[in-house]
């Protein structure tokens, strides 16, 4: 039974548009969504920040990790592809968010990500490193999928795109934290291992997250018959969305898989490429990521604002369509254009992916929403693994990844075309969209 939409919190007495201290001014105006919504956004974004931190560290410290563990450049695609496949066990974990609640699974993923990140710090061989990172990826993909569901279900329809975009931007700030620490890698007592040991922080903050992240109101309003129906099998919601919404599920799968084929390799090798081909120092690379990233991740917020006004499809296609051009400029242009290409690449990729994330949570009912978000996240991770394996099998000698990465970038455009087959969801209540 479809439940009518209800407000998720009492109206706030906070003045409309008042900016919390943790939203930087350059992230633009803050709509009048109420203090409870902003408090929830801040807590979920902080948790996502720590998970993005681990992802950023693998990109930045790849040269140091490879030298320490004896990884050859021609094997990077294989190792990194295997790490990406660590998302596959999330197929079994994410649907539980549709059974026992978003909050419990989200908190579980925080603990799992933290423990696996700390284990990475003591890895002694490439295989040990890959296994620890695969486990990390399982929890990261699950947590990220559930995080966007929490915001989508709690924010009002007319500002839902902004909420999802802001979550993506704030979570991506984990890359800035990682870069600030990475710039000092030469002075840390155990090098890259110290950077992974910092993964203990979310465990220390777990009491804070337990207090500040409640269960979503929409999940709590599910009727008892629906809740009883999905208790038996963890994969029931996932199978149900494929059976009941085959076209939408297939579209989500394509839009998750194809862009990731082109994006992951392009992003994964930015640190290695700038430090080995252009001779940048860790500090120079960190500066590009932090300064350029502050502009680039604005794509999340711009996409959210524009999607609430003009629609998801036109904004998503425009942003994703620009990515292949920026990737080609980054890897084939002169050194002076690298920072500009990085900003454009990050702006288009982050903004386009926010649109895809929004649609993966909006197109399905509450009883299957986490599974749908999980389907997108898992296919996204699988597409990244396929892209990295293509780089591995296509690389004969050092430097081949530049040409291959540029070519694979056009898969992002193909993935964006899947948006043409989705219904428009801007400013519509979730219950109306899923009917």
N, C-alpha and C positions, 0 to 999 in steps of 0.2 A: 504494500500500500504506500502510495506517495504521500509524504507528509508535507503540509504547507510550510513555506519558509517562515522562520521566526527570527527575531533579533538574537544575536549570540551574547549580548551583554547589555547592561543598562547604559543609557546614554551618559556620556561623560560631561562633567561640568568644565572640562578643560576647554579653553578657547580654541575655535576652529583653526586648524593649520599650525598650532604651536609645535615647534620642533624639539624633539628629545635631543639631549646632548650627544647621543651616539649616532645620530644621522648627520653626516657632514653637510655643510651649506652647499657645496658644489653638487650634491645629489638632487638639488631642486626643491620645489615646494612640497610641503607635507599636507595632504588633504585632511579634512575634518572627519577622521574615522573613529575618534574616541580613544581615550587613554588605555582601556583594557586591550584593545586591538594592537596598539603600538607596543604595549608591554609584552604581549605575546610574541609579536614580530621580533622584538629585541632579543628575547630569550631563545627563540628558535634559530635566529640568525647567528647568535653567539655560538650555539652548538654546531651549526653548519660551518662556521668559520674554522673551528678546530679540525673538522673533517677535510675541508679544502686545504688546510695547512699541509697535511700529509701528501695530498695530491701534488701540490706545488713543489714540495721538497724533492720528489722523485724527478721532476723536470729539471730543477735548478742544479741539483747535486749529482746528476748522472755522470759527468766526467770524473768526479772524485770517487763515487761509488764504484764505477767501472775499474778505475786504477787500483782501488783497494782490494776488490774481489777478483780481479783478473778477467773482466768481461771484454771480449773483442767487439769492435764496432759493428762488424758484420753479423754479430749475434744479438744486437740490441733488439731488433724487431721480434725475435723469438722470445727473449726474456720478457720484454714489455707486453707482448701479446698474451703470454701466459698469465701475467699479472692481471690484465684486463679480463681474462676468462674467469677470474675469481668472482666476478659478478654473477655467474650462473647459479651458485647455490642460493642466491637471493630469491630465485623462483619459489623456493620452499619457505622462505622467511617472510617475505613481504605480504602474501595473502593473509597471514595471521593478523595484520593490522585491520582487516575487514572482519575478523572473528572476535578478537579480544580487545581491540581498541588501538587508536593511533599512538596514544601516549606511552603505553607499555612497550611497544615495539621500538618507538623512537628512543626511549631511554636505554633499552637493551643495545641498540646499535651504537650508542655513545660509548657504553662500557666496552663493547667488543672492538670498536675502532681504536680506543685508547690502549687496550691491552696488546693488540696486534702491532700497533705502531711502536710500542716500547720493545716488543720482541724483535722487531726489525733492527733495532739498535745493536743487538748482540749477534746478528747473523755473521757467520764466518765463511760461507761459500755462496756462490751465485744461486744454487738451488735453495739454500736456507732463506736467502733474501727473497727470492721469488715466492716461496711458500708463505712467508710472513706477510708479504704484500698482497698475495691473493686473498688471504683471510681478511686483511684490512679492507680490501676492495669489496668483499661480500657485505660487510657491515656498513661501509660508506655508501654504496649504492642503495642499500635498503633504507638507511637513515635519510638520505637525500630525497628519495621518492616519498617517504612519509612526511617529511618536512613541508614539501609543497602542497600536499593534501591538507595538512593542518591549516595552513594559511588560506588556501582556496575555500575551505569549508567555513572558516570563521569570519572572513572579511566580507563586507557588503558588496553586492553585485557591481555597483557602479565604480568601486575602487579596487576590485579584485585583481585586475591587471597590475595596478600600481603595487599592491601588496606582494604579489608574486615577483614582480620585477625588483622591488626593493630587497626582498629576501635573497634573490640571486646576487645582487650587487653587494650587500653586506656580507653574505657568505664568502664571496670572492675576495673579500678583504683578507681572508686567511692567506692568500698568496702574498699580499704586502707584508704581513707579519713574517711569513717564511723567508721573504727576500731580505728583510732587515736583519734577520739572524744569519741567513746564508752569506751576506756580505762580510760577516766576521768569521767565516769558517776557518780561515788560516790561524785564528787566535784561540779557537775552541780546543779544549784539552784532547778530545777524541774525534775531532773533525766532524764528518757527517753523522757519526753515531750520536753525538751530543744533540744534534738537531732532532733526531727521531726519539731520543729519550724524553724530550719535552712533551711527548704524547701523553704523559701522566696527568697533565693539567685537567682535562675533562673529568677524570675520576675524582679529583679534589673538589670540583665544582658540582658534582652530582646532586648534593642536597639542594643547591640553588635551582638546578633544572627541574627537580622533582616538585619544588614549590611553585615555580613560575609557568610550567607548561601543563595545563589541565587537559582532560579529554575534550574533544570537540563536541559542541552541542548537537550537531547533525548526527554524529555517530550515536550519541546518547538517546536521540529521538527515534532510532530505528524501532519498528514494531517488533514485538516478541516473536512472532512467527518467522520473520526474516532472520532474526538473531538465532533462533533455534535451528533453522534450516541450514546454516553455515557452520554449525559447531562440529559436525562430524568429520569433515575433510578440509585440510588447509588449502587445497587447490581449488575447492568448489567456486569461490568468487572469480578466480582467474579463468577457469573453464567456462563459467557462466557468461562472462563478458564476451568471450569469443563466440559462444553459441548464440547469444541474444543480440549482439551488436557486431556481426562479422565484418562489415565494411569499415566501421570506425576502428575496430581492433586492428584490422589489417593496415589501415592508414597510420595509426599510431606506431605500429611496428616498422613501417617503411620510414616514417619521419624520424624515428629514433635511430634506426640502423644506418641509413645512407649518409646523413650529415656526419655522423661519427667516423665513418670510414675515411673521410677526407680531413676532419678536424683534428683527430687525436694525434696522428703522425706529425702534422704541421705544428701542433702545440708542443708535443713531447720533445721535439728536437731543437726547440728554440734556444735552450741553455747550451746544449752541446754545440750547435751550429755557431752561435756568436762567440763562444769561448775557443773553439778549435779552428774555425774557418776565418773569422775576423780578428781573432787574437784578443778578445775582450777579457778583462779580469772579472772575477766573481762580483766585485763591487760595481763595475760598469753594467753588468747584466742585471744586477739587483736594482740599480737606479732606473734602468729602462722599464723593468717590470712594475716598480712602484709608481714612478712618475707617469709613464705612459699608461699603466694600468688604471690609474685614478681617472683618466679620461676614457679609456677603453671600456671599463666596466659600467660606465654611464649608459652603455647600450642597453643594459638591463632595465634601467629606470625610464629611459626614453621610450623603449619598446613598450613598457607597461603603460605609460601615459598615452602614447599614440594608439595602442591597441584598445584602450578603453574608449577612445574617441572615434577612431576611424575603422576599427575592426582588426581582428587577429590576422586574417589571411593576407591582406595587402601589406601590412607592416612586416609580417614574418617573411614573406617571399622577397621583399625588397632587401631586407637585411641579410638573409642567407645568400641571396644572389650576388652580393658584393664580395663575399668571402674568397672565392677562387682568385679574384684579381689581387686582393691583398696578400694572399699566400704566395702567389707568383712574384710579387714585388719583394716580399721579405726574403725569399730564398734565392732570387736571381738578380735583384737590383744591387746597386752599389751600397757600401757600408753606410753612407750618409742617409739613405732612405729607410734603413732597417727600423729605427724608432717609429717613423711615420706609418710604415706598413704594419708594425706591431699594434699600434693604436687602432688602425682601421680594421685589422683582422679581429682583434679582441672585441671591438664595438659591434661589428656585424655578427660574430659568432655568439657572443653572450646575449645580445638582443634577440637574435633569431631563436636561440635555444630557450629563452624565457617564454616566447610565444608557444613553442612546442610543448614546454612544460605545462603551461596554462591549459592548453587544449587537452592534454592527457589527463588532467584532473577534472575538467569541466564537462566532458562528453558522456560521462557514465554516472549511474546512480550511486548513492552513498554506500550501499552494500558491496559495491565493486570498485569504488573509486581508488582505494589504495592499490588494489591489484592492477588497475589500469595504469596508474602512475608507475608502478613497479614494472609492468610490461615495457613501458617506454624506457625506463632506466636500464633494464637488463638488455634490451635490444640496442640501446645506446652504447653500453659497455661492450657488447658482442661486436657491434660494428667497428668500434675502436680496435678490438683485438684482430679482426679481419684486416683492417687497414695496416696494422703493424706487421702481421704475418705476410701481407703482400709486399711490404717493404723488405722483410727478411728474405723471402724467396726471390725477390726481384733484384736484390743487391748482390752484385758480383764482386765489386771492389769498393774501397773507401770513397765516399763522396757520391755514390749512386743514389743515396736517399734524397738528395736535393731534387733531382729530376722526377723521381717517383712521387715524392711528397707534393710537388707542384701539380702533377697529373691527377693525383687522387683528390685534390682540392675541388674538382668539378663535381664530385659526388655530393657535395653540400648543396649545390644548386638543384640536383635531382631530388634530394630529400625535401627541399623547400617546396617543390612542385606538388608534393602530396597535400599541401594545405588547400589546394584548389578543390579537393573532394570532401572537405569538412564543412559542416554548417557553421555559420557565424555565431559566436557566443558572447559578443560584447554586451555588457550591461544587462544580461539576462540571469535570472535566478537559476541555480544549479538544477533545481527540481524541474523547471520548465525545459531546460536543455536536454535532459535525459529521458523525457517522455517519448 
